[in-house]
């Protein structure tokens, strides 16, 4: 995907520098990103990857605070919650990838 593939507004944001979220717990963020299907993150253009991943984690933290709190605990996530988070993050990434024509 090239810069020209984005809308004019998106190109301006990319050139200005996209916003990123401050993740309070990097390990929690890593646990969540580990649930993304293999190779999906690499499909996101490198110049928007950090914006995309941090904003997705921030969205999960805001929309699902009880699940995000579980990711902050040491050790593995319980199976039920891990699968719930996997579905949530996969749906978010699928939605965004379709929106931006990333295959």
GIKA-V897626 format. One line per field, one symbol per residue. phi: phi as a letter, one per 40 degrees, with the letter a starting at -180 (. if undefined). burial: I if it has 9 or more other C-alpha atoms within 8 Angstrom, else O. A space follows every 10 residues. Layout:
BEGIN
phi->???
burial->???
END
This chain:
BEGIN
phi->.bdccccdcc cccccchccb ccccbccccc ccccccddgc ccccddcbcc dccccccccc cccbcccccc ccccgcccdd cccccdcccc cccddcccdb fcb
burial->OOOOOIOOOO IOIIOOOIOI OOIOOOOIIO IIIOIIOOOO OOOIIOOIII IIIIIIIIOI IOOOIOIIOO IIOOOOOOOO IIOOIIOOII OIOOOOIIOO OIO
END
